[in-house]
Amino acid sequence: MQAIVWPISFLGKQLDDSLALQKSSEGANLPFVDLDAASIAPRRVVPGLSSVMSKTILVTGGSRGIGRAACMLAAERHWSVGVNYLKDRAAAESAVAVAERVGGKAVAIAGDVSRESDVIAMFDAATSALGPLDGVVINAGVAATASRLVDMSAERMRHVFEVNVLGAYLCAREAARRMCRSRDGNGGSIVLISSVAARIGAPDVYVDYAGSKAAVDALALGLSKELGREGVRVNSIRPGVIETEIHAAYGDPDRPYKIGASTPLGRPGTVNEIAEAIIWLLSDASSYVTGAIIDVTGGR
């Protein structure tokens, strides 16, 4: 059984002089003792010690872009990560290999977030392989080529809303079912990936995508109020223009640099900068944050 390291100030009893000294993050020598995990209340959180608490998370759309960056950052903290993907199995397996190389445990899980049966199977596979989930990152989404609404087809709009809205709601529902304390869950954190487009509307480019991400923000606000007493925090991150391959996929590879140059910081963001915000919201460091919509936009 894995041991948990606790400072002696939390143990409430005398320890003999044979305790080893362990370096603290500030460089001071503090005495520590190993306690068997069974002697500790499950998932007890002690301020200042969250870095030693391993977590298990599922990231939808985790094989590339922002999702992949979040998986890598979690793995560096020795977390266990479910890497969801739609079609690109090679990319997902590559993400798993890198995650395990940097110290995490990872598994690739196929699934279309817009299909209820896939979502349920995806969560089942994650918990079967990794154990109960502490966090879920609802990141999978789609956009389309630049277009005004008057020229958009119903098929395009339907696809955007099925993946970005229905998919987010299905994944959030399944996360809630498994994390809620009233359903024998342990609580946790849900992080929804929205977009600055929800705030600015994305005129002449993709108002359908902007509308779908506004629905994601509404989900974060409402669900955070439903799940707060269940021990589940829900937050949304709105990235600005970020350097990812999605821009090339939709026909405008230079878009992040053109828009990024006009931001107060004068550049586009990186996937790692969004991943840092995601990991913070999943971690115990953000334990009093719920219902927040956080812009990571370079000031845009």
Secondary structure, 3 states (H helix, E strand, C coil): CCEEEEEHHHCCCCCCCCCCEEECCCCCEEEEEEEEHHHCCCCCCCCCCHHHCCCEEEECCCCCHHHHHHHHHHHHCCCEEEEEECCCHHHHHHHHHHHHHCCCEEEEEECCCCCHHHHHHHHHHHHHHHCCCCEEEECCCCCCCCCCHHHCCHHHHHHHHHHHHHHHHHHHHHHHHHHCHHHCCCCEEEEEECCCHHHHCCCCCCHHHHHHHHHHHHHHHHHHHHHHHHCEEEEEEEECCECCCHHHHCCCCCHHHHHHCCCCCCCCECHHHHHHHHHHHHCHHHCCCCCCEEEECCCC
